[in-house]
Amino acid sequence: MNWIDRDKESIWHPFTQLVNGFEHIMVERAEGLYLYTPEGRKIMDAISSWWVNLHGHSHPKIAEAVAEQSKKLEHVIFAGFTHEPAIVLAEKLLSILPSNQSKIFYSDNGSTANEVALKMAFQYWYNKGEKRRTKVVAFEGAYHGDTFGAMSVGDRGPFSAPFSPFLFQVEFLPMPTAENEAEIISSFEKYAHEGELAAFIFEPLVLGSAGMKMYSVELLDKLLKIAKDNSVISIADEVFTGFGRTGKNFASDYLSIAPDIFCLSKGLTGGTMALGVTSCTQKIIEAYKSSDIMKTFFHGHSFTANPIACAASIASFDLLMEKETQQKIEKISQWQKEFKTRIASHPKVLHIRVMGTIFAMEMKTEQTSSYVNEVRHQLYPFFLKRNILLRPLGNTLYILPPYIIEKEEIELVYQAVEEMLQVLDGI
């Protein structure tokens, strides 16, 4: 039995139908921008393997950091103990997060980083004795993870439908557009003035899984001003948008008002392994400083602050801060803008949006724009046949490469997209 047959027998893959799904591709190794199969295929990873890979696969500096740390301390319980990689990483993250951020709490991934943030916000009000503060506001179409708290504040769509009876109540604002900003502000003011809001959670400026939907800095600043004026805790889910994706270290760096809590993951380790971070302000910390044991934040994970994951993150952080990487982010951002201009007038293009290194193109189809738009089933294999990994969000095609991509390589992606547009009806 070959590897793929063995895979079919034993593995349940994420976001994958168990019947009528695509054949899985065996990856033997990866280096830089490319995935290599046992048959000798070389596939360009143009989406950074679900948005996590910043510096290319198997980066030698990250690999060396992982190897060295594994020989010194692979893991230790993080309750009652600490270690250098966790301390160094926390200090480095706080050095680039907004100045209002005070402490780092470690977890396992993006979903758990958001779970921590929600629990942190809820217990903040509990510790302060304000029991009415139990509600959360989020955006329709949002995605914050697949655990129950994260699902509760995410889009109530087909993915969460089987679990809807078990999700807690959330007040949803419409997905932001240029036309509904006044409605969003009015609704948020109403919720905030009722005095029951514990938190406002959001993906800053880009709703990733919703189709890379982008909205204005001005709107988010207005919402954060309302939250601040009404003591509503603001939670920035920067799991996707962090570490240079939007052109700045964090999407929140475009804002004039800093959120109270940040959630980080994905690019945190450079895509090497799982690690989550939730940071918060000193104001939130103060609500937990008490001799009353019941005001302790009773949350943790077996692999909290795993030293190897922290070492990988330190190496990734150092690579991100290098002048060459920052210059490359600027170049990729410019290339994406230029490609937007190049194809914006194509009759099959419904809407194009670019922010930093993120390029997203919504295509005209007979079906409405959504994650379940079936054109995705034609587009995904179209690009794979050309040895390019692009995984469309329904009829939204996005390009999100690692920062090591060169001009001639991204040009191959652009040319494949232009070819696809010419034959879209016949795919």
C-alpha positions as CSV (number, residue, x, y, z in Angstrom):
1,M,0.0,0.0,0.0
2,N,1.4,3.4,-1.0
3,W,1.5,6.5,1.2
4,I,-1.7,8.1,-0.2
5,D,-3.7,4.9,0.3
6,R,-2.3,4.6,3.9
7,D,-3.3,8.3,4.4
8,K,-6.9,7.5,3.2
9,E,-7.1,4.6,5.6
10,S,-5.9,6.4,8.7
11,I,-6.2,10.2,8.5
12,W,-9.1,12.7,8.8
13,H,-8.0,16.0,7.2
14,P,-9.3,19.4,8.1
15,F,-11.9,21.3,6.0
16,T,-12.0,18.3,3.7
17,Q,-15.0,16.2,2.5
18,L,-14.7,12.5,3.3
19,V,-16.2,11.7,-0.2
20,N,-15.8,13.6,-3.5
21,G,-12.8,15.5,-2.1
22,F,-9.5,16.2,-3.9
23,E,-6.7,13.7,-3.9
24,H,-4.2,14.6,-1.2
25,I,-0.7,15.4,-2.4
26,M,2.2,13.7,-0.5
27,V,4.9,16.2,0.5
28,E,8.3,14.7,1.1
29,R,10.2,17.9,2.0
30,A,10.0,21.6,1.6
31,E,12.6,24.3,1.1
32,G,12.1,28.1,0.7
33,L,9.1,28.8,-1.5
34,Y,8.6,25.2,-2.6
35,L,7.0,21.9,-1.6
36,Y,8.6,18.8,-3.1
37,T,6.8,15.5,-3.7
38,P,8.3,12.0,-3.9
39,E,7.6,12.0,-7.6
40,G,9.7,15.1,-8.1
41,R,7.0,17.8,-8.4
42,K,8.0,21.3,-7.2
43,I,5.0,23.2,-6.0
44,M,5.1,26.9,-5.2
45,D,3.5,27.7,-1.9
46,A,1.8,31.0,-2.8
47,I,-0.4,31.1,0.3
48,S,2.2,30.5,3.0
49,S,0.6,27.2,4.0
50,W,-2.5,28.7,5.5
51,W,-0.9,32.0,6.1
52,V,1.7,30.8,8.7
53,N,5.0,30.7,6.7
54,L,6.8,34.1,6.8
55,H,10.4,33.3,5.7
56,G,10.1,30.2,3.6
57,H,10.0,26.5,4.5
58,S,12.8,24.8,6.5
59,H,14.6,28.1,7.1
60,P,18.1,27.3,8.4
61,K,18.1,29.9,11.1
62,I,14.8,28.7,12.6
63,A,15.8,25.1,12.1
64,E,19.0,25.7,14.0
65,A,17.2,27.4,16.8
66,V,14.8,24.5,17.2
67,A,17.6,22.0,17.1
68,E,19.7,23.8,19.7
69,Q,16.8,24.3,22.0
70,S,15.6,20.7,21.8
71,K,19.0,19.6,23.2
72,K,18.7,22.0,26.2
73,L,15.1,22.0,27.3
74,E,12.3,20.5,25.2
75,H,9.5,21.4,27.7
76,V,8.7,22.1,31.3
77,I,5.4,22.8,33.1
78,F,4.9,26.6,32.9
79,A,3.0,26.9,36.2
80,G,5.6,27.4,38.9
81,F,8.5,27.4,36.4
82,T,9.8,29.7,33.7
83,H,12.6,29.6,31.1
84,E,14.7,31.9,29.0
85,P,13.0,31.4,25.5
86,A,9.6,32.4,26.9
87,I,11.0,35.5,28.7
88,V,13.1,36.7,25.6
89,L,10.2,36.2,23.3
90,A,7.8,38.1,25.5
91,E,10.2,41.0,25.7
92,K,10.7,41.0,21.9
93,L,6.9,41.0,21.2
94,L,6.2,43.7,23.7
95,S,8.9,45.8,22.0
96,I,6.9,46.0,18.8
97,L,3.3,45.8,20.2
98,P,1.6,49.1,21.1
99,S,3.0,50.7,24.2
100,N,-0.2,50.0,26.1
101,Q,0.5,46.2,26.1
102,S,1.9,45.0,29.4
103,K,2.1,41.2,29.7
104,I,2.2,38.1,27.4
105,F,0.0,35.0,28.1
106,Y,1.0,31.9,26.1
107,S,-1.2,29.2,24.6
108,D,-1.2,26.8,21.7
109,N,-2.6,28.3,18.5
110,G,-4.8,31.1,17.1
111,S,-8.1,29.7,18.3
112,T,-6.8,29.3,21.9
113,A,-5.3,32.8,21.8
114,N,-8.8,34.1,21.2
115,E,-10.3,31.8,23.8
116,V,-7.8,33.2,26.3
117,A,-8.7,36.8,25.3
118,L,-12.4,36.2,25.7
119,K,-12.0,34.5,29.1
120,M,-9.6,37.2,30.2
121,A,-12.2,39.9,29.3
122,F,-15.1,38.1,30.9
123,Q,-13.2,37.4,34.2
124,Y,-11.9,41.0,34.2
125,W,-15.5,42.2,34.7
126,Y,-16.3,39.3,37.1
127,N,-13.3,40.2,39.3
128,K,-14.4,43.8,39.4
129,G,-17.9,42.7,40.5
130,E,-19.6,44.0,37.4
131,K,-21.8,41.0,36.7
132,R,-23.9,42.7,33.9
133,R,-20.9,42.8,31.6
134,T,-21.5,39.5,29.8
135,K,-22.1,40.4,26.2
136,V,-19.7,40.5,23.2
137,V,-19.9,42.3,19.9
138,A,-18.3,40.9,16.8
139,F,-18.6,41.3,13.0
140,E,-20.8,39.1,10.8
141,G,-18.5,36.9,8.6
142,A,-15.8,36.9,11.2
143,Y,-13.5,33.9,11.8
144,H,-11.7,33.6,15.2
145,G,-11.1,29.8,15.3
146,D,-12.9,26.5,15.7
147,T,-13.1,26.1,19.5
148,F,-16.4,26.9,21.1
149,G,-15.7,30.4,22.3
150,A,-14.0,31.3,19.0
151,M,-17.0,29.8,17.1
152,S,-19.4,31.8,19.2
153,V,-17.9,35.1,18.1
154,G,-17.5,34.0,14.5
155,D,-19.8,33.8,11.6
156,R,-23.0,31.9,12.2
157,G,-22.9,30.0,8.9
158,P,-22.8,26.5,7.6
159,F,-19.5,25.6,9.4
160,S,-21.0,26.4,12.9
161,A,-24.6,25.3,12.2
162,P,-24.3,21.9,13.9
163,F,-23.1,23.6,17.1
164,S,-25.4,26.6,17.2
165,P,-27.4,25.4,20.2
166,F,-24.2,25.4,22.2
167,L,-22.7,28.8,21.3
168,F,-23.1,31.8,23.6
169,Q,-25.0,34.9,22.7
170,V,-23.2,37.5,20.6
171,E,-24.3,40.8,19.1
172,F,-23.2,41.0,15.5
173,L,-22.4,44.1,13.5
174,P,-22.8,43.9,9.7
175,M,-19.7,43.0,7.8
176,P,-18.2,46.5,7.1
177,T,-18.6,48.1,3.7
178,A,-18.3,51.7,2.5
179,E,-22.1,51.9,2.4
180,N,-23.0,50.7,5.9
181,E,-20.5,52.4,8.2
182,A,-23.1,54.8,9.7
183,E,-25.3,51.8,10.5
184,I,-22.4,50.0,12.2
185,I,-21.5,52.9,14.3
186,S,-25.1,53.5,15.3
187,S,-25.6,49.9,16.3
188,F,-22.3,49.7,18.2
189,E,-23.2,52.9,20.1
190,K,-26.5,51.3,21.1
191,Y,-24.9,48.2,22.4
192,A,-22.1,50.1,24.2
193,H,-24.5,52.5,26.0
194,E,-26.6,49.6,27.4
195,G,-23.8,48.9,29.8
196,E,-23.8,45.1,29.3
197,L,-20.9,44.8,26.8
198,A,-17.8,43.0,28.1
199,A,-15.8,43.0,24.9
200,F,-15.6,43.9,21.2
201,I,-13.5,41.3,19.2
202,F,-12.5,42.0,15.6
203,E,-10.0,41.1,12.9
204,P,-8.4,44.5,12.3
205,L,-8.9,45.8,8.8
206,V,-9.0,42.4,7.0
207,L,-11.6,39.7,7.6
208,G,-9.5,36.8,6.3
209,S,-11.7,33.7,6.0
210,A,-14.6,35.8,5.0
211,G,-12.8,36.4,1.7
212,M,-10.1,38.9,2.6
213,K,-12.8,41.5,3.1
214,M,-11.1,44.9,3.9
215,Y,-12.5,47.8,5.7
216,S,-11.4,51.3,6.7
217,V,-9.0,52.5,9.4
218,E,-11.4,55.4,10.1
219,L,-14.3,53.0,10.9
220,L,-12.3,50.9,13.3
221,D,-10.9,53.9,15.0
222,K,-14.4,55.2,15.6
223,L,-15.5,51.9,17.0
224,L,-12.5,51.7,19.3
225,K,-13.2,55.3,20.5
226,I,-16.8,54.2,21.4
227,A,-15.4,51.1,23.1
228,K,-12.9,53.1,25.1
229,D,-15.4,55.8,26.1
230,N,-17.8,53.1,27.4
231,S,-15.1,50.9,29.0
232,V,-15.7,48.0,26.6
233,I,-12.6,45.8,26.3
234,S,-11.3,45.7,22.7
235,I,-9.7,42.5,21.4
236,A,-7.6,42.6,18.2
237,D,-7.4,39.2,16.6
238,E,-4.1,39.6,14.8
239,V,-3.6,35.9,14.3
240,F,-3.6,36.4,10.5
241,T,-2.8,40.1,10.1
242,G,0.2,40.1,12.5
243,F,3.9,40.1,11.6
244,G,4.0,42.2,8.4
245,R,1.1,40.8,6.4
246,T,-0.6,44.2,6.1
247,G,2.6,46.1,5.4
248,K,3.1,47.0,9.1
249,N,4.1,44.7,12.0
250,F,0.4,44.6,13.0
251,A,-2.7,45.8,11.3
252,S,-3.5,47.8,14.5
253,D,-0.4,49.9,13.8
254,Y,-2.6,51.8,11.2
255,L,-4.9,52.8,14.0
256,S,-4.8,55.9,16.3
257,I,-6.3,53.9,19.2
258,A,-4.6,50.8,20.5
259,P,-6.8,47.8,21.4
260,D,-6.7,46.4,24.9
261,I,-5.9,42.8,24.0
262,F,-3.9,41.3,21.1
263,C,-4.2,37.7,19.9
264,L,-1.2,36.3,17.9
265,S,-0.3,33.0,16.2
266,K,0.3,31.8,12.6
267,G,3.4,33.7,11.6
268,L,4.6,33.9,15.3
269,T,6.8,30.8,14.8
270,G,7.5,31.5,11.2
271,G,5.1,28.6,10.4
272,T,7.4,26.1,12.1
273,M,5.1,24.8,14.8
274,A,2.0,25.8,16.9
275,L,2.2,28.6,19.5
276,G,-0.4,31.2,20.6
277,V,0.0,34.5,22.4
278,T,-2.5,36.8,24.1
279,S,-1.2,40.2,25.3
280,C,-3.1,42.7,27.5
281,T,-2.8,46.1,29.2
282,Q,-1.8,46.8,32.7
283,K,-5.4,47.8,33.4
284,I,-6.6,44.3,32.8
285,I,-3.8,42.8,34.8
286,E,-4.8,44.9,37.8
287,A,-8.2,43.2,38.1
288,Y,-6.4,39.9,38.7
289,K,-4.0,41.2,41.4
290,S,-5.6,39.9,44.5
291,S,-5.0,37.7,47.5
292,D,-8.4,36.1,46.7
293,I,-7.5,32.8,44.9
294,M,-10.8,33.0,43.0
295,K,-9.6,36.0,41.1
296,T,-6.8,34.0,39.6
297,F,-6.9,33.4,35.9
298,F,-7.5,29.7,35.9
299,H,-6.4,28.9,32.3
300,G,-3.5,27.0,30.9
301,H,-2.4,24.4,28.4
302,S,0.0,21.4,28.8
303,F,2.3,22.9,26.3
304,T,2.0,26.5,27.4
305,A,5.2,28.5,26.4
306,N,6.8,25.4,24.9
307,P,10.6,26.3,24.9
308,I,11.1,24.9,21.3
309,A,8.2,26.8,19.9
310,C,9.5,30.0,21.7
311,A,12.9,29.4,20.3
312,A,11.5,29.1,16.8
313,S,9.5,32.3,17.4
314,I,12.6,34.2,18.5
315,A,14.4,33.2,15.4
316,S,11.4,34.2,13.2
317,F,11.1,37.5,15.0
318,D,14.8,38.3,14.4
319,L,14.4,37.4,10.7
320,L,11.3,39.7,10.5
321,M,13.2,42.6,12.0
322,E,16.1,42.4,9.5
323,K,16.3,45.2,7.1
324,E,16.2,42.9,4.1
325,T,12.9,41.4,5.3
326,Q,11.3,44.8,5.8
327,Q,12.4,45.9,2.4
328,K,11.0,42.7,0.9
329,I,7.6,43.3,2.5
330,E,7.6,46.7,0.9
331,K,8.5,45.2,-2.5
332,I,5.8,42.5,-2.3
333,S,3.3,45.1,-1.3
334,Q,4.2,47.2,-4.4
335,W,4.1,44.1,-6.7
336,Q,0.6,43.3,-5.4
337,K,-0.6,46.9,-6.0
338,E,0.8,46.8,-9.5
339,F,-0.9,43.5,-10.3
340,K,-4.2,44.9,-9.0
341,T,-3.9,47.8,-11.5
342,R,-2.9,45.4,-14.3
343,I,-6.1,43.3,-14.1
344,A,-8.6,45.5,-12.4
345,S,-10.5,46.2,-15.7
346,H,-10.9,42.5,-16.6
347,P,-14.6,41.7,-17.2
348,K,-14.4,38.6,-15.0
349,V,-13.1,40.6,-12.0
350,L,-15.8,41.7,-9.6
351,H,-13.6,43.3,-7.0
352,I,-9.9,43.5,-6.2
353,R,-8.4,44.5,-2.8
354,V,-4.8,44.8,-1.7
355,M,-3.3,45.6,1.7
356,G,0.4,45.2,2.2
357,T,1.4,41.7,1.1
358,I,-2.3,40.6,0.8
359,F,-3.8,40.4,-2.7
360,A,-7.5,39.3,-3.0
361,M,-9.6,39.1,-6.1
362,E,-13.4,38.4,-6.2
363,M,-14.5,36.9,-9.5
364,K,-17.8,37.1,-11.3
365,T,-19.7,33.9,-11.3
366,E,-23.3,32.8,-11.6
367,Q,-23.4,32.1,-7.9
368,T,-23.2,34.7,-5.2
369,S,-19.9,35.5,-3.6
370,S,-19.3,33.3,-0.6
371,Y,-16.9,30.7,0.8
372,V,-19.1,27.9,-0.6
373,N,-19.1,29.3,-4.2
374,E,-18.4,26.2,-6.3
375,V,-15.9,27.9,-8.6
376,R,-13.4,27.1,-6.0
377,H,-13.5,23.4,-7.0
378,Q,-12.3,24.4,-10.5
379,L,-9.8,27.0,-9.5
380,Y,-7.8,24.9,-6.9
381,P,-6.9,22.1,-9.3
382,F,-6.3,24.6,-12.2
383,F,-3.4,26.1,-10.3
384,L,-2.1,22.9,-8.8
385,K,-1.7,21.5,-12.4
386,R,0.6,24.5,-12.9
387,N,2.5,23.6,-9.7
388,I,1.2,26.6,-7.8
389,L,-0.7,26.3,-4.5
390,L,-3.5,28.8,-4.3
391,R,-6.5,27.8,-2.2
392,P,-9.5,30.1,-3.1
393,L,-12.0,31.2,-0.5
394,G,-15.0,30.4,-2.7
395,N,-14.9,32.8,-5.6
396,T,-12.2,34.9,-3.9
397,L,-8.7,34.1,-5.0
398,Y,-5.9,35.4,-2.8
399,I,-2.1,35.5,-3.1
400,L,-0.2,35.6,0.2
401,P,3.4,34.5,-0.3
402,P,6.3,34.1,2.1
403,Y,8.5,37.1,2.3
404,I,11.3,35.4,0.4
405,I,9.5,35.3,-2.9
406,E,11.3,36.9,-5.8
407,K,9.8,39.1,-8.6
408,E,10.2,36.4,-11.3
409,E,8.5,33.9,-9.0
410,I,5.5,36.0,-8.1
411,E,5.2,36.9,-11.8
412,L,4.6,33.2,-12.5
413,V,1.7,33.4,-10.1
414,Y,0.4,36.5,-11.8
415,Q,0.6,34.9,-15.2
416,A,-1.3,31.9,-14.1
417,V,-4.0,34.1,-12.7
418,E,-4.3,36.0,-16.0
419,E,-4.4,32.6,-17.8
420,M,-7.2,31.5,-15.5
421,L,-9.2,34.7,-16.2
422,Q,-9.0,34.0,-19.9
423,V,-10.5,30.5,-19.6
424,L,-12.6,30.9,-16.5
425,D,-15.9,30.0,-18.2
426,G,-14.4,26.8,-19.5
427,I,-12.5,25.6,-16.5
